């Protein structure tokens, strides 16, 4: 059995590996927003091979597109598998313990890929669904007019803007970021607090802190679970998941950090500097 869990561990799951169908990297805007990452990686498994563990009362379900449901943990905001998609369960591989042995066979929705992320592997790429599959294609609303780079959560309750270039952008592979985003890695941009503002919904952003963490925290929309910006404890910097952006920030990440913790099921050698731990002092 392969096992996984959300960031806080309140919601878990087990998968009989015999029920595994395939695994894909999805670049659609809805997955990017739900995970707060450049892309989401899902294993498609048979419902009969899946078992949810932990506290079911922590799971928040919502329909994100016609006939398709997404779920997240109400405590920590991490994406968790939904049981409301018929005979199939889409398991976010970022939450799996250890290496489940699964590997992605393709990328989907590359026509909607983030402009700030470069797909660097050689897997087949499909503009939308892979051949033989079909489903809804949801067009996201255009960013709100105004200065700067716009961002929002999946349900639209929370929106924000960045009015100056990011000081630095890191692809982070640490275990906490991967579990929070339920993705291969997160991409976080750092900007001075004076160059960040909430457009709406700031009161609806939940901040979850791991009890054992000194600095790490995960911010998310309480309604849809989307990864959201958080303000550092010092109050001088906003840290933004680029997956929440609606506009092109006009730059890619500067590097990869904590690569000693990188997942074995994603390989994307994009030529950026790689640091086994935190970034070196600037």
N, C-alpha and C positions, 0 to 999 in steps of 0.2 A: 504494500500500500504506500502511495506517495501522500505526504501530508503538507498542509500549509495553514497559515493563520494571518490575521490582520496585525497591525502594528502593536496594539495593546494586548493581543492574545485572547481577547474575549470571544472572538468568533474564529472557529477553525474548520477544517475539512479534511476528509480522506478520500482518495481516489484509487480504485482498483485499476492498476495499470493496464489490465486487459481491456478496459473500456475507453482507452485513449484513442482518438481518431486522428487528429492532426493539430499542429500548432502554427500560429501565424503572428506576424508583427502588423498591427493595424495603425495606420496613420490618419484615420478620419478625425475631423475636428472634434467630434463628440468624445472619442476616446482620449484625445489629447487633453481636453478640458476635464473630463472625469478623473483622469489620473494626474493631471498637472505635469505631464511629461511629454517628450518629443513623440512618443508612440507607446502603444500598449501591446503587450504580448499575451495572447490567450491560447490555452489548450482547450480544444473542443472534445468533450467526453460524454459518454452515454449517461443519462440520468440514473440508470440502474446501477452504474458503477461509482456513483458519487454519494457521499454521506457528509452532512453538516454536523459539526461538533461545537461544543461551547454553548453560549447563551443566545438562543434564537431571538430573544426580545431585543437584542442589540442591533439587529439587522433592519436597516431602513430600505424599503423597496420603492422604486418609482419607474414609471414608463418614460423612457427617454426618446423613443421614436415609435411609430405605430407597430405594435406587436412585440416590442423588445424592451425588456426590463433591465435596469442596473440596480446594484445594491451596494451599500456601504455600512461600516460600523458606526453607530451613533456616538460612541465614545472617542475613537481616534480618527475617524474619517477615512480610513483605508477602504479601498474598493474590496468587496467580497463577492463570491459567486451568487448569482440570483437563481432561485429555483422556479421562476415563473416564465421560463422560455421553452416550454414543452418538454420533449424527450431529450433535449440537449442542454448541457451545462457548460458555460464558458468560464473557465478557471483562469484567473489572473496569475501568471506564472511567477511574477515578482514576489508573491507571498508564499511560494513553496519553500519548505525546509530542505536544506541540502540541495543536491542535484537530482531532480526526478528522472533524469535520463532522456527527457524529451528534447527535441530540437525543432526549431521552426523550419518549415518547408517553403515559405514564401512571404512576401509583403503584400498587403492589400491597402486600397484607398491611397495609393501613392500620388494620385492626382490632387489630393487634399493635404499632402505632406507639409509640415512646417517649413517655411522658407529659411529658417535659421538652423535646420538640421540636414546634414548630408548623409544619405544612405550609402554606407561604405562597403557592404558585403556583396556577394555575387548571387544571392538568392533570387529566384524569379520575382518580378514585380508586376502587380496588376493594378491598373488605374482605379478600379473600383473593387467589386467582388472577384474572386477567382472564377475561372470558367466553370459553368455548371451550377453556380450558386447565384441567388438573387435575393434582394431585400430592399428596404427603403434607403433612399439617399437623401439625407436631410441637409438643406442649405442653411448655414448659420446666418443670422442677421449681420448686416454691415456694421462696422464699428461706429460708435457715436462720434459725430463730428466734433472737432475741437483740437486743441493743441496736444502734441505728444503722442505716445503709443497707448492704445486702449486695450483693456483686458476685462474679462468677466467670467463668472462661473457658468456651468452648463445650463442651469435653469434661468439665469439672467437676473436673479435677485441681488447679486453683488456685482459691482463694476468699479473699475479703478483706472487711473491714468498715470503714466510716467512721462515727465516733461523734460527729461534730460537723458543723455546716453548712459547706459549702464557703466559703472566703474569697472566691473569685472563680471564674467559669466563662467561658471564652472559646471561641467558634467560630473555629478557626484555618484560614486558607486558604493558608498558605505551601506552597510546592512540596514541601518535605520532609514535612510532615504529610500532604498529599494522597497522596504516593507511599507513605508508611509505612502509611496506613490504606486505600489504594486506594479512596478515596471523594472526594466533592465537597469535604468539609472534615472536620476532626475537632472534637470538643467535649471540651475538657479542663477538669476541675475541680481546684482547688488547695486542699489542706488541710494544716494543721500536722501534723507527723509524730506528735505525741502523740495525735492524733485519728484515726490510721490503724493498722490491724493486719492482718496476714495470718492467715487462719483455717486455711489449709493450702496446701501446695504451693509455698511461696516458693522452694525450691531448684530448682524446675522452670521458673522465669522466666529467660529469656535477655535480656540487655541488649546491643543492637547500637548501636554508635557509628559514625556516618559519619566517615571519616578527616579530612575537611576541616571538620567541625563543631566549634565551640567549646563549645556547650552541648547542642545537640539530641541525643537518643538515643531509641531505640524499644525498648520492653520487650514481650515476647510469651511465650506458653506454648510450650514446646519440643515439646509433643505435638500441639497443634491450631492453633498459630499465632495465637490470639486476642490482640488488643492488651490489655496488662496495665498496672497501675500501675507507676510508677518513682519511686524516691527521688532527689531532687536530690543533686548532688555534695556540697553543704554538709550534707546529712543532716537538714535541718530541715523539709522539705516533701515531701509525696507528690503526684504529678501523676497523675490518674486519667482514663482515657478513659470518658466516661459511657456509651458503648455497652456496656461490660462490666457495668453495674449490673443487678441483679435487682429492686431496690426503687426506688421513686419518691423522688428526692432532695428533692422539694417545691419545686423552682425550675427556671427555665430559664437559658439562657446570659445573660451580661450584655451581650455585644457580639460583633461580628465583627472579627477582626484580620487583618492582612496581606491586605486585600482587593485590593490592587494585583496580587496573584498569583492571584486567584480564577479558577476555570475558566469558560470561556464556555458550557459546556453545562448549567449549573445556575443557575437564577434563583429566588431565594427571598427576596423583600423582606419581611421579617418586622417591620420597624419598629425593630429594635435598632440602637444606634449602630454605625457602621462606621468602622474606622481603616485607612488605606492601608498602614500598617506595624505595628509593635508597639503595644500599648496605651499610652496616655499615663500618665505617672507618677501614682500614686494620692496 
